[in-house]
Amino acid sequence: MATPTETAAAATEAPMLFTRKATGLVREGRTRDALFNNVMWSSVALTFALYWLLIGAYSGGSAIIGILIATTLGLPGAFLYAMLTQVMPRSGGDYVFNSRILHPSIGFAANFSYCLWVIASSGIYTTFIASYGFGAFARTMAGFTGATGWLSFGEWFSTHWGLFITGMAMLLFSTALFVIGGTRLFFRVQVWCFALYILGAVLLPVAIGLLQSRAGFIHNFNTYAAHLGTPHASSALVASAAKAGFTPAHFSLDTSIRTASVFWFIFGFIYPSTYFAGEIRMGKRTHMKSMPGAVLLAAVVLLAMTPTFTHVASYTFNGRLAVAEPAAYGFAAGAPAYPEIMGIASGSPALSVLMILGFSAGLFIWLPETMMMASRSMFAWSFDRLVPERLSWVEPRTRSPLYALAIIFLLITASTAIYSFTTWFTTLTVLLGISFTMVFTAIAGIVLPYRQRALVAASPYARRVAGIPLFTLVGAIALIGFVTMIVILMLDQGSGVSLAHNPGKLALTAIIYAIGFAIYFASKAIRARQGIDLELAYHELPPE
Amino acid sequence: MSLGLFGRRERAREGQRSAGASTTRLYYASDIHGTEGLWRKFLNAAATYRAGVLVMGGDVAGKVVVPLLERTEGYELELFGRRELLAGEEQLREAERRVRANGMYPHRMSAAEAVRVAELPEEQREDWFAQVMLETFERWLALADERLQGSEVRCFLMPGNDDPPGIDAAVERARRVEACDERIVEFGGHEMVSLGYSNLTPFHSPRELAEDELYRRVERLADQLREPARAIFNLHVPPYDSRLDTAAELDEHLSVVTIGSEPKLIPVGSTAVRELIERYQPLLSLHGHVHESPGATRIGRTLCINPGSAYHTGRIAGCLINLSDEHARHQFVTG
């Protein structure tokens, strides 16, 4: 039945819209759900941990400045992704944007590269769960109880096989979530992981940072290390760091800018709601709040965690941890990550375990989230018939895409092996490949108003600013942000993709794009023999 | 690939020939919900994709009327929360075009008339809405007559669950658009059974049926098929639990139910349609209705397709199907 959306309560105000009560008018996703998803996948805690573990390469840098630079460079891109998702709401995210706006081969190659690099980064998560989850837990038990059995147990998790076997166990567990319980079980587990993650990896460390003093922390650190077998550990740490050449560094703007490399880690993984846009319709404000909102929220969390953490464990302390020989101060398996440090600061084994659990929960749930994201891209490729239909086959009982999951499983296994047994990739290496896809998306945003006028004219983003189409303007600013970040990554010696030190990784990034293009054109030729013209899938019909 | 202007006419002829040969190329789209640009694209699909048969699978009516209120200085419009004053016929037409492009109906009226409509009882307001919608729909049919004139393309249209009753009569009167709802039509050696009704929804839309009644209506037609194995089902609602019918679960306030951070997705298709496909095993089964669940699947030997819909984006989600005696090969196209 027809109802006026704005009833004329007062006879003087005429309604400006009449709507029928037809299907679909109210099926809108909620902002908080999309925001939750984006924040959950953005790996804020891992990024924070990475910075302090890698601080040796960023001596003299300011985390706060790094966070602000990364946020400033990434925020316009978040607005662009939100706008594009609004006008092209189909599962597949950047694949859909770039294939429709630029060229199908570019869309596929860029998304193929993005998926591959995201999957490649899975090895970071699986191996971190081993060393900073299980390993840290065991060391915490030893550190608080003095039971040396825990220590030898924990040290195993930092061995090559310990990393690989634990990582594979986590991967099997993630896959089992889908195979046994399907997406519904995954979503339920995700909620619990999120709660544990926020409590343990964010709220507790901030609270302890506010309540504990630096002197109190050093006292607890020495007691903890004594239980691990090393008395006067803080002095031993200073001595070992000095022996390794550590000197407290003065503030350096150059290093602070390079620090953005680490904090860029969150931006590679902050738009997942764009990948389920086809499954649920969302309003303009939902996208606008959930993508830029996630960037800002992540930045706020990092900005809250940094000063509270350094209030307890200073830059200098962490700098020493990064360069000193871990065995010299009692941490033979490796330097502690921030959850263990804040656990030591708390002086409480219970809080300590809670923080390590929260941190691990965030790492663990990222795996099935990534599997879902990649399988959605495969769905989009399969829908356009770029890849065999089997990739989008869903097992009827659990509604899980088993063939797609099997491929992703194999790729994550390879990634886990690489991060367990080799030093081919640093933790930041994956960022370059991911960022190049964003560059293509920014270019797509710039040219959209010129290539698909009708689409933009019918959208809420049809207006111009100083004569420039809004999409073009936002796309150009996003492009500046992404390109600037790529330049920083390529100039940063610690990024793992620096021009000077890692030319091989740059070549690998290009090769993966080339493989993407090759797959597209091979698929096009195969489909042509079957009577299917792939490019028809992307061609816009003339309205006139 | 070239899809330029110069090749179009020749390709259209080829397509028309293909409809009568052993292979028929069919273009199917659905759920355009009053979006005029999409209707125009639908009509142009025949030439662009070299399709000999066009099938519009229902839900052609829009859901929103946007009044253009007469003021002393011109007309007042509110679109996407922005109010603007339109002075002169050119601005007015441009604004009407924008409204139509978004799947809404522009309607020039006085403020007093808008208030009067707002105060009408629900049933009368629905009639008024249907009248506004039909004015546009009649123009669409006239456009189809113009665009398809002189071609051998056959264009079928059936209403969907969201379409008001007046649609049927308008299609019956059309010259180049053929009605197919609740009847069997034939092309290229294939019989097509159509039904625009859906199963019951939480929205109480104009054309809904209980599952058993829906089954009976299709069964009555399907029993008359000469060769079910070569037939096409054109049923607006997709089969239950087929992946073509996955939608977010709604609560009592029609808001999306979520688990964790994601919408809880459930099958909302018709059990009757599923049983009918399983029983008759046609060559192809075409569906719409669930916009967010595009895809292709097989139920037994039957290729089932839902191209989905993103009508508010200005792009028409459709599917090209090459039909031969034994096979149906599909390709999704978003035009």
Interface residues (C-beta under 8 A of the other chain):
Chain A: M1 A2 T3 P4 T7 A8 A11 A14 P15 M16 L17 F18 T19 R20 K21 A22 T23 G24 L25 V26 R27 E28 G29 R30 D33 A34 F36 N37 M40 V87 M88 P89 R90 R100 T183 R184 F187 R188 Q190 V191 F194 F276 G278 E279 I280 R281 K284 F383 D384 R385 E389 S392 V394 P396 R399 A454 L455 A457 A458 S459 P460 A462 Q530 G531 I532 D533 E535 L536 A537 Y538 H539 E540 L541 P542 P543 E544
Chain B: M1 L3 H33 G37 R40 K41 N44 A45 T48 Y49 A61 K63 V64 V65 V66 P67 L69 E76 L77 E78 F80 R83 R98 A101 N102 A111 A112 A114 V115 V117 A118 E119 E122 E123 R125 E126 W128 F129 N161 D162 T201 F203 H204 S205 D241 R243 T246 A247 A248 L250 L254 S255 V256 T258 I259 G260 S261 E262 P263 K264 L265 H289 H291 E292 S293 P294 G295 A296 G308 A310 H312 T313 G314 R315 I316 L320 N322 R329 Q331 F332 V333 T334 G335
